[in-house]
Amino acid sequence: MDKPTPSFTDGMPNLSEAHFEVPTAERMAATAPPAHAPRFLILYGSLRERSFSRFLAYEAARLLEAMGGDVRIFHADGLPLPDDTTADHPKVQELRNLSIWSEGQVWVSPERHGNMTGVMKAQVDWLPLSEGSVRPTQGRTLAVMQVSGGSQSFNAVNSLRVLGRWMRMITIPNQSSVPMAYKEFDDAGRMKPGPLYDRVVDVCEELMKFTLLTRGRADYLVDRYSERKEREPARLQAVAADIGFAKR
Ligand SMILES: Cc1cc2nc3c(=O)[nH]c(=O)nc-3n(C[C@H](O)[C@H](O)[C@H](O)COP(=O)(O)O)c2cc1C
């Protein structure tokens, strides 16, 4: 006698209520991509007057603009340390509004003591993961870059990746790390031609592609089963009952 085919849901605990709410291709296709130019916010982690991370941020801005993006750079001068004042501080409001406006971001940090700078981290620390239904970073694309005084290293970009994950961003695979940055920019602050510059072009191109593919779908992308379950158990149970899916 043929053995009964086991259901793929057999033995799955606590999945019943929302199982059929798992995002479908139809739900994704129903979201039309926006018509405006892709919006990018660039953050960099230095307050120095001649700052190579700022120069690199400007190179990324020029490239993204040349590729059709609408780009803003946030300057951290005057931004208080996290929690040193309230979030209605004008610099904090400026930063939060830019992040909400953005569809993609570039974070450029100097490497300092083998990590991103405090200036870089303080900016992200002022961005709440969510405030009511507003999620300033979630679902946005992110490219990470670093400048160093020493030989090439990936300490800062690795930390920025962890931070991007924490802020629920789509961090693209490519990245830029500029060693001995003082050698790579001319007096006017422009990056010299060469493989390190080409890499920055590659990163911006990849960021643009991922942003075009994912923007307008942040809500869809960050929608999580476990959070729906927490937020609206009654509605999800009703959906389950409606389709005859027994509660486990
Ligand atoms: C306190 C301090 C620590 C630093 N630590 C590192 C480091 O760990 N690795 C490195 O390659 N460069 C290090 N540097 C050099 C900076 O990364 C370099 O000066 C960089 O250009 C600073 O960024 P900015 O030009 O955007 O201000 C350090 C510099 C300072 C002042």
PDBQT file of the ligand as one rigid body, heavy atoms in Angstrom, charges set to zero:
ROOT
HETATM    1  C1  LIG A 301      43.298  58.218  16.825  1.00  0.00    +0.000 C 
HETATM    2  C2  LIG A 301      43.488  57.689  15.444  1.00  0.00    +0.000 A 
HETATM    3  C3  LIG A 301      43.423  56.336  15.210  1.00  0.00    +0.000 A 
HETATM    4  C4  LIG A 301      43.614  55.808  13.941  1.00  0.00    +0.000 A 
HETATM    5  N1  LIG A 301      43.541  54.456  13.714  1.00  0.00    +0.000 NA
HETATM    6  C5  LIG A 301      43.770  53.953  12.493  1.00  0.00    +0.000 A 
HETATM    7  C6  LIG A 301      43.699  52.548  12.271  1.00  0.00    +0.000 A 
HETATM    8  O1  LIG A 301      43.381  51.778  13.163  1.00  0.00    +0.000 OA
HETATM    9  N2  LIG A 301      44.013  52.082  11.038  1.00  0.00    +0.000 N 
HETATM   10  C7  LIG A 301      44.365  52.913  10.012  1.00  0.00    +0.000 A 
HETATM   11  O2  LIG A 301      44.638  52.450   8.906  1.00  0.00    +0.000 OA
HETATM   12  N3  LIG A 301      44.381  54.270  10.182  1.00  0.00    +0.000 NA
HETATM   13  C8  LIG A 301      44.095  54.797  11.394  1.00  0.00    +0.000 A 
HETATM   14  N4  LIG A 301      44.098  56.157  11.581  1.00  0.00    +0.000 N 
HETATM   15  C9  LIG A 301      44.306  57.040  10.425  1.00  0.00    +0.000 C 
HETATM   16  C10 LIG A 301      42.952  57.522   9.829  1.00  0.00    +0.000 C 
HETATM   17  O3  LIG A 301      42.199  56.445   9.355  1.00  0.00    +0.000 OA
HETATM   18  C11 LIG A 301      43.188  58.486   8.661  1.00  0.00    +0.000 C 
HETATM   19  O4  LIG A 301      43.857  59.617   9.166  1.00  0.00    +0.000 OA
HETATM   20  C12 LIG A 301      41.919  58.911   7.969  1.00  0.00    +0.000 C 
HETATM   21  O5  LIG A 301      42.254  59.668   6.837  1.00  0.00    +0.000 OA
HETATM   22  C13 LIG A 301      41.008  59.748   8.857  1.00  0.00    +0.000 C 
HETATM   23  O6  LIG A 301      39.806  60.035   8.158  1.00  0.00    +0.000 OA
HETATM   24  P1  LIG A 301      39.431  61.514   7.697  1.00  0.00    +0.000 P 
HETATM   25  O7  LIG A 301      40.524  61.965   6.770  1.00  0.00    +0.000 OA
HETATM   26  O8  LIG A 301      38.127  61.382   6.969  1.00  0.00    +0.000 OA
HETATM   27  O9  LIG A 301      39.321  62.358   8.913  1.00  0.00    +0.000 OA
HETATM   28  C14 LIG A 301      43.903  56.690  12.858  1.00  0.00    +0.000 A 
HETATM   29  C15 LIG A 301      43.929  58.069  13.096  1.00  0.00    +0.000 A 
HETATM   30  C16 LIG A 301      43.727  58.573  14.358  1.00  0.00    +0.000 A 
HETATM   31  C17 LIG A 301      43.783  60.065  14.585  1.00  0.00    +0.000 C 
ENDROOT
TORSDOF 0
